[in-house]
Amino acid sequence: MDLRIFTEPQQGASYDTLLTVAKATEDLGFDAFFRSDHYLRMGSADGLPGPTDAWITLAGLARETKRIRLGTLMTAGTFRLPGVLAIQVAQVDQMSGGRVELGLGAGWFEEEHKAYGIPFPAERMARLEEQLAIITGLWATEPGATFDYAGIHYQVENSPALPKPAQAKVPVLVGGHGAKRTPRLAARYADEFNMPFASIADSRRQFARVRGAVAEAGRKAEELVYSNALVVCVGRSDAEVARRAAAIGREVDELKANGLAGSPAEVVEKIGAYGEIGSSRIYLQVLDLDDLDHLELISSQVLSQLG
């Protein structure tokens, strides 16, 4: 089971804070550092000092880390044109020496679009499908050849399809709860399917849908990594768990029901239950980015037990 650290910087974080967490992620043996792609805080957080851009952040981290994978859950398709995003991701992949992964979603948070003058179009899933086709098509085009795409929402003509990523294939993540279109997109374009903030039962159901869609697409189910994203709140004692829950404005019982919370042993047991339904990678949503002791505890008493 891979454990990855997943951050939500729109709730309030500077680049320096994210760099500190990313370096701790690397030093403590976690597999990857991922971040959300949002420009507006959610809930009661003040959001200070303001948003950071996902791909500018990852470009910086690419130069200041050496081992960990870097990526997004999920880049909002509404924020970037597909050709531009293909260039950005390829460049950051080069800057990292081939450690980048692209999670791409349709975009959903209308308020952040209004707050920063970003169009919030209809038919976002149809746009996402075209974006996936264009980005993967550009990267797959052989050097010296050109790429063309004629879609309803995007058209690409005579593109040299440059630059190329450092990796032969940048892993693409697709995720979500949708029963039909999401599994189909994952089956066609993804290397990993991520189920965000879902129960074991809901994850099992959605993984089965994706496996079915993968088979229909003529691929093998094991070609995809199946993963979950879950909030994490671990403590050495009940009091420490309660303190960490309070720091992120959540209740312990709710966190235990909907995430990974409690003692290290409780969290290891629940991660194992997700593993039994086919999840091989967990993105730990860390909401208090100043609590580095939390990461150390997870590394020493959770990660160390997962092998």
VEXLO-914607 format. One record per residue (C-alpha): residue in one letter; x, y, z. Coordinates in Angstrom, 1 decimal. Example, Ala and Ser with C-alpha at 12.3 -4.5 7.8 and 13.67 -1.06 7.14 Angstrom:
// residues 2
+---------+--------+--------+--------+
: residuo :      u :      v :      w :
+---------+--------+--------+--------+
:       a :   12.3 :   -4.5 :    7.8 :
:       s :   13.7 :   -1.1 :    7.1 :
+---------+--------+--------+--------+
//
This chain:
// residues 307
+---------+--------+--------+--------+
: residuo :      u :      v :      w :
+---------+--------+--------+--------+
:       m :    0.0 :    0.0 :    0.0 :
:       d :    1.4 :    3.4 :   -1.1 :
:       l :    0.8 :    6.3 :    1.2 :
:       r :    0.8 :    9.8 :   -0.3 :
:       i :    0.4 :   13.1 :    1.3 :
:       f :   -2.4 :   15.2 :   -0.1 :
:       t :   -2.7 :   18.9 :    0.8 :
:       e :   -5.5 :   21.6 :    0.4 :
:       p :   -3.5 :   24.8 :    0.1 :
:       q :   -6.6 :   26.9 :   -0.7 :
:       q :   -7.5 :   26.7 :    2.9 :
:       g :   -4.4 :   28.8 :    3.7 :
:       a :   -0.8 :   28.1 :    2.9 :
:       s :    2.2 :   29.8 :    1.4 :
:       y :    4.7 :   28.2 :   -0.9 :
:       d :    7.2 :   28.0 :    1.9 :
:       t :    4.7 :   26.0 :    4.0 :
:       l :    4.1 :   23.6 :    1.1 :
:       l :    7.8 :   23.2 :    0.6 :
:       t :    8.3 :   22.3 :    4.3 :
:       v :    5.6 :   19.7 :    4.0 :
:       a :    6.9 :   18.3 :    0.8 :
:       k :   10.4 :   18.0 :    2.2 :
:       a :    9.0 :   16.2 :    5.3 :
:       t :    7.0 :   14.0 :    2.9 :
:       e :   10.2 :   13.0 :    1.3 :
:       d :   12.3 :   12.6 :    4.4 :
:       l :    9.7 :   10.5 :    6.2 :
:       g :    9.4 :    7.9 :    3.4 :
:       f :    6.0 :    8.7 :    1.9 :
:       d :    5.6 :    8.0 :   -1.8 :
:       a :    4.4 :   11.3 :   -3.1 :
:       f :    3.2 :   14.9 :   -2.4 :
:       f :    0.0 :   15.9 :   -4.1 :
:       r :   -2.1 :   19.1 :   -3.8 :
:       s :   -5.5 :   20.3 :   -4.8 :
:       d :   -6.1 :   22.9 :   -7.5 :
:       h :   -8.3 :   25.6 :   -6.1 :
:       y :   -8.2 :   29.3 :   -5.8 :
:       l :  -10.7 :   29.9 :   -3.1 :
:       r :  -11.0 :   28.7 :    0.5 :
:       m :  -13.9 :   26.5 :    1.5 :
:       g :  -15.8 :   26.5 :    4.7 :
:       s :  -14.9 :   28.7 :    7.7 :
:       a :  -11.1 :   28.9 :    7.0 :
:       d :   -9.8 :   32.5 :    6.4 :
:       g :   -7.7 :   31.3 :    3.5 :
:       l :   -4.7 :   33.5 :    4.4 :
:       p :   -2.2 :   34.2 :    3.0 :
:       g :   -4.2 :   33.4 :   -0.2 :
:       p :   -4.2 :   30.8 :   -2.9 :
:       t :   -1.1 :   29.3 :   -4.6 :
:       d :   -1.2 :   27.9 :   -8.1 :
:       a :   -0.9 :   24.2 :   -8.3 :
:       w :    1.5 :   23.9 :  -11.3 :
:       i :    3.7 :   26.8 :  -10.2 :
:       t :    4.0 :   25.2 :   -6.8 :
:       l :    4.9 :   21.8 :   -8.3 :
:       a :    7.5 :   23.4 :  -10.5 :
:       g :    9.2 :   24.8 :   -7.5 :
:       l :    9.0 :   21.5 :   -5.6 :
:       a :   10.3 :   19.7 :   -8.6 :
:       r :   13.6 :   21.5 :   -8.2 :
:       e :   13.7 :   21.2 :   -4.4 :
:       t :   12.9 :   17.5 :   -3.9 :
:       k :   14.6 :   14.4 :   -5.3 :
:       r :   12.5 :   11.2 :   -4.8 :
:       i :    8.8 :   11.8 :   -4.2 :
:       r :    6.2 :   11.8 :   -7.0 :
:       l :    4.4 :   15.1 :   -7.5 :
:       g :    0.9 :   15.8 :   -8.8 :
:       t :   -2.6 :   17.1 :   -8.5 :
:       l :   -5.9 :   15.8 :   -7.2 :
:       m :   -7.3 :   17.2 :   -9.4 :
:       t :   -6.2 :   19.9 :  -11.8 :
:       a :   -9.4 :   21.7 :  -12.8 :
:       g :  -10.1 :   21.5 :  -16.5 :
:       t :  -11.7 :   24.9 :  -16.4 :
:       f :   -8.5 :   26.6 :  -15.3 :
:       r :   -6.3 :   25.8 :  -18.3 :
:       l :   -6.5 :   25.2 :  -22.0 :
:       p :   -5.5 :   21.6 :  -22.8 :
:       g :   -2.5 :   22.5 :  -25.0 :
:       v :   -1.2 :   24.9 :  -22.4 :
:       l :   -1.6 :   22.3 :  -19.7 :
:       a :    0.2 :   19.7 :  -21.7 :
:       i :    3.2 :   22.1 :  -22.0 :
:       q :    3.1 :   23.0 :  -18.3 :
:       v :    3.0 :   19.4 :  -17.1 :
:       a :    5.7 :   18.3 :  -19.6 :
:       q :    8.0 :   21.1 :  -18.4 :
:       v :    7.5 :   20.3 :  -14.7 :
:       d :    8.1 :   16.7 :  -15.5 :
:       q :   11.4 :   17.6 :  -17.1 :
:       m :   12.2 :   19.8 :  -14.1 :
:       s :   11.6 :   16.9 :  -11.7 :
:       g :   13.5 :   14.3 :  -13.7 :
:       g :   10.3 :   12.4 :  -14.5 :
:       r :    8.3 :   12.4 :  -11.2 :
:       v :    5.1 :   14.1 :  -12.2 :
:       e :    1.6 :   12.7 :  -12.4 :
:       l :   -1.5 :   14.6 :  -13.7 :
:       g :   -4.8 :   14.2 :  -12.0 :
:       l :   -7.4 :   16.0 :  -14.2 :
:       g :  -11.0 :   16.7 :  -13.4 :
:       a :  -13.8 :   18.7 :  -14.9 :
:       g :  -13.9 :   21.6 :  -12.3 :
:       w :  -16.8 :   22.1 :  -10.0 :
:       f :  -16.4 :   25.0 :   -7.6 :
:       e :  -18.4 :   27.8 :   -9.3 :
:       e :  -17.6 :   30.4 :   -6.6 :
:       e :  -13.9 :   30.3 :   -7.2 :
:       h :  -14.5 :   30.9 :  -10.9 :
:       k :  -16.6 :   34.0 :  -10.1 :
:       a :  -14.0 :   35.2 :   -7.6 :
:       y :  -11.2 :   35.3 :  -10.1 :
:       g :  -13.0 :   35.9 :  -13.4 :
:       i :  -12.6 :   32.3 :  -14.7 :
:       p :  -15.3 :   31.1 :  -17.1 :
:       f :  -17.5 :   28.3 :  -15.7 :
:       p :  -18.9 :   26.7 :  -18.8 :
:       a :  -21.6 :   24.1 :  -19.2 :
:       e :  -20.8 :   20.6 :  -20.5 :
:       r :  -17.7 :   20.4 :  -18.4 :
:       m :  -17.5 :   16.6 :  -18.6 :
:       a :  -17.6 :   16.8 :  -22.4 :
:       r :  -14.8 :   19.3 :  -22.3 :
:       l :  -12.8 :   17.1 :  -19.9 :
:       e :  -13.1 :   14.2 :  -22.4 :
:       e :  -11.6 :   16.4 :  -25.1 :
:       q :   -8.9 :   17.7 :  -22.8 :
:       l :   -7.8 :   14.2 :  -21.9 :
:       a :   -7.8 :   13.2 :  -25.6 :
:       i :   -5.7 :   16.3 :  -26.5 :
:       i :   -3.2 :   16.1 :  -23.7 :
:       t :   -2.5 :   12.4 :  -24.0 :
:       g :   -2.5 :   12.7 :  -27.8 :
:       l :    0.1 :   15.5 :  -27.7 :
:       w :    2.4 :   13.5 :  -25.4 :
:       a :    2.0 :   10.4 :  -27.5 :
:       t :    2.9 :   12.0 :  -30.8 :
:       e :    6.3 :   10.9 :  -32.1 :
:       p :    9.0 :   13.6 :  -32.4 :
:       g :    8.9 :   15.1 :  -35.9 :
:       a :    5.2 :   14.2 :  -36.4 :
:       t :    2.3 :   16.6 :  -35.8 :
:       f :   -1.0 :   16.3 :  -33.9 :
:       d :   -4.4 :   17.4 :  -34.9 :
:       y :   -7.7 :   17.2 :  -33.1 :
:       a :  -11.2 :   18.4 :  -34.2 :
:       g :  -13.6 :   18.5 :  -31.2 :
:       i :  -16.7 :   20.4 :  -30.4 :
:       h :  -15.0 :   22.5 :  -27.7 :
:       y :  -11.3 :   22.4 :  -28.8 :
:       q :   -9.5 :   22.2 :  -32.1 :
:       v :   -5.8 :   21.6 :  -32.5 :
:       e :   -4.1 :   22.0 :  -35.9 :
:       n :   -0.7 :   21.0 :  -37.0 :
:       s :    0.8 :   21.0 :  -33.5 :
:       p :    4.5 :   19.9 :  -33.2 :
:       a :    3.3 :   18.4 :  -29.8 :
:       l :    6.3 :   19.8 :  -27.9 :
:       p :    7.8 :   19.7 :  -25.4 :
:       k :    7.9 :   16.0 :  -24.4 :
:       p :    7.8 :   15.0 :  -20.7 :
:       a :   10.8 :   13.3 :  -19.2 :
:       q :    8.8 :   10.1 :  -18.6 :
:       a :    7.8 :    8.0 :  -21.5 :
:       k :    4.3 :    8.3 :  -20.2 :
:       v :    3.1 :   10.7 :  -17.5 :
:       p :    0.6 :    8.8 :  -15.4 :
:       v :   -2.9 :   10.3 :  -15.8 :
:       l :   -5.4 :   10.1 :  -12.9 :
:       v :   -9.2 :   10.3 :  -13.3 :
:       g :  -11.5 :   10.1 :  -10.4 :
:       g :  -15.0 :   10.6 :   -9.0 :
:       h :  -18.3 :    9.1 :   -8.1 :
:       g :  -20.0 :    9.3 :  -11.5 :
:       a :  -21.6 :    5.9 :  -12.4 :
:       k :  -21.2 :    5.9 :  -16.2 :
:       r :  -19.1 :    8.7 :  -17.8 :
:       t :  -16.4 :    8.7 :  -15.2 :
:       p :  -15.6 :    5.0 :  -15.4 :
:       r :  -15.6 :    5.3 :  -19.2 :
:       l :  -13.1 :    8.1 :  -19.2 :
:       a :  -10.9 :    6.3 :  -16.7 :
:       a :  -11.0 :    3.2 :  -18.9 :
:       r :  -10.0 :    5.1 :  -22.0 :
:       y :   -7.4 :    7.6 :  -20.7 :
:       a :   -6.3 :    6.8 :  -17.1 :
:       d :   -3.4 :    5.0 :  -15.5 :
:       e :   -5.1 :    5.4 :  -12.1 :
:       f :   -8.6 :    5.7 :  -10.8 :
:       n :   -9.1 :    7.6 :   -7.6 :
:       m :  -12.2 :    7.5 :   -5.4 :
:       p :  -12.3 :   10.6 :   -3.2 :
:       f :  -13.7 :   10.6 :    0.3 :
:       a :  -15.8 :    7.5 :   -0.1 :
:       s :  -16.8 :    4.6 :    2.1 :
:       i :  -15.5 :    1.1 :    1.6 :
:       a :  -18.8 :    0.0 :    0.2 :
:       d :  -19.1 :    3.0 :   -2.2 :
:       s :  -15.4 :    2.5 :   -3.3 :
:       r :  -16.0 :   -1.2 :   -3.9 :
:       r :  -19.0 :   -0.4 :   -6.1 :
:       q :  -17.2 :    2.2 :   -8.1 :
:       f :  -14.1 :    0.1 :   -8.6 :
:       a :  -16.3 :   -2.6 :  -10.0 :
:       r :  -17.8 :   -0.1 :  -12.5 :
:       v :  -14.4 :    1.0 :  -13.5 :
:       r :  -13.1 :   -2.5 :  -13.9 :
:       g :  -16.1 :   -3.3 :  -16.1 :
:       a :  -15.5 :   -0.2 :  -18.3 :
:       v :  -11.8 :   -1.2 :  -18.5 :
:       a :  -12.8 :   -4.6 :  -19.8 :
:       e :  -15.2 :   -3.1 :  -22.3 :
:       a :  -12.3 :   -0.9 :  -23.6 :
:       g :  -10.2 :   -3.9 :  -24.2 :
:       r :   -7.8 :   -3.3 :  -21.4 :
:       k :   -6.9 :   -5.4 :  -18.4 :
:       a :   -8.2 :   -4.3 :  -15.0 :
:       e :   -4.8 :   -4.5 :  -13.5 :
:       e :   -3.5 :   -1.9 :  -16.0 :
:       l :   -5.0 :    0.7 :  -13.6 :
:       v :   -4.0 :    1.6 :  -10.1 :
:       y :   -7.1 :    1.9 :   -7.9 :
:       s :   -6.8 :    4.5 :   -5.1 :
:       n :   -8.7 :    6.4 :   -2.4 :
:       a :   -8.3 :    9.9 :   -0.9 :
:       l :   -9.3 :   10.1 :    2.7 :
:       v :   -8.8 :   12.7 :    5.5 :
:       v :   -6.4 :   11.6 :    8.1 :
:       c :   -6.2 :   12.4 :   11.9 :
:       v :   -4.0 :   10.1 :   13.9 :
:       g :   -3.0 :   10.4 :   17.6 :
:       r :   -1.0 :    8.5 :   20.2 :
:       s :   -4.0 :    8.9 :   22.6 :
:       d :   -7.6 :    9.8 :   22.4 :
:       a :   -6.7 :   13.3 :   23.6 :
:       e :   -4.2 :   13.8 :   20.8 :
:       v :   -6.8 :   12.6 :   18.2 :
:       a :   -9.3 :   15.0 :   19.7 :
:       r :   -6.8 :   17.9 :   19.6 :
:       r :   -6.0 :   17.3 :   16.0 :
:       a :   -9.6 :   17.0 :   15.1 :
:       a :  -10.4 :   20.3 :   16.8 :
:       a :   -7.5 :   22.0 :   15.0 :
:       i :   -9.2 :   21.2 :   11.6 :
:       g :  -12.7 :   21.9 :   12.8 :
:       r :  -14.0 :   18.3 :   12.7 :
:       e :  -15.5 :   15.8 :   15.1 :
:       v :  -13.6 :   12.7 :   16.0 :
:       d :  -16.6 :   10.4 :   15.4 :
:       e :  -17.3 :   11.9 :   12.0 :
:       l :  -13.6 :   11.5 :   11.1 :
:       k :  -13.6 :    7.9 :   12.1 :
:       a :  -16.7 :    7.2 :   10.1 :
:       n :  -15.6 :    9.1 :    7.0 :
:       g :  -11.8 :    9.0 :    7.0 :
:       l :   -8.8 :    7.6 :    8.7 :
:       a :   -8.8 :    8.6 :   12.3 :
:       g :   -7.9 :    7.3 :   15.7 :
:       s :   -4.9 :    5.4 :   16.9 :
:       p :   -2.2 :    4.1 :   14.5 :
:       a :   -3.6 :    0.6 :   15.0 :
:       e :   -7.1 :    1.8 :   14.1 :
:       v :   -5.9 :    3.6 :   11.0 :
:       v :   -3.7 :    0.6 :    9.9 :
:       e :   -6.8 :   -1.7 :   10.2 :
:       k :   -9.0 :    0.6 :    8.2 :
:       i :   -6.4 :    1.1 :    5.5 :
:       g :   -6.2 :   -2.7 :    5.3 :
:       a :  -10.0 :   -2.8 :    4.7 :
:       y :   -9.6 :   -0.5 :    1.7 :
:       g :   -6.8 :   -2.7 :    0.5 :
:       e :   -9.0 :   -5.8 :    0.6 :
:       i :  -11.4 :   -4.2 :   -2.0 :
:       g :   -8.5 :   -3.5 :   -4.4 :
:       s :   -7.2 :   -0.1 :   -3.3 :
:       s :   -3.4 :    0.0 :   -3.5 :
:       r :   -2.8 :    3.7 :   -2.8 :
:       i :   -4.1 :    6.1 :   -0.2 :
:       y :   -3.9 :    9.8 :   -0.5 :
:       l :   -3.9 :   11.1 :    3.1 :
:       q :   -5.6 :   14.5 :    3.2 :
:       v :   -3.6 :   16.5 :    5.7 :
:       l :   -5.4 :   19.7 :    6.7 :
:       d :   -3.2 :   21.1 :    9.4 :
:       l :    0.0 :   21.8 :    7.4 :
:       d :    1.8 :   23.2 :   10.5 :
:       d :    1.6 :   19.9 :   12.4 :
:       l :    4.7 :   18.1 :   11.1 :
:       d :    4.6 :   15.8 :   14.2 :
:       h :    1.4 :   14.4 :   12.7 :
:       l :    3.4 :   13.3 :    9.6 :
:       e :    6.2 :   11.8 :   11.7 :
:       l :    3.7 :    9.8 :   13.7 :
:       i :    2.0 :    8.5 :   10.5 :
:       s :    5.4 :    7.6 :    9.1 :
:       s :    6.7 :    5.8 :   12.2 :
:       q :    3.5 :    4.0 :   13.3 :
:       v :    1.3 :    3.6 :   10.2 :
:       l :    3.5 :    3.6 :    7.1 :
:       s :    6.0 :    1.4 :    8.8 :
:       q :    3.3 :   -1.3 :    9.4 :
:       l :    2.1 :   -1.4 :    5.8 :
:       g :    5.3 :   -2.8 :    4.3 :
+---------+--------+--------+--------+
//
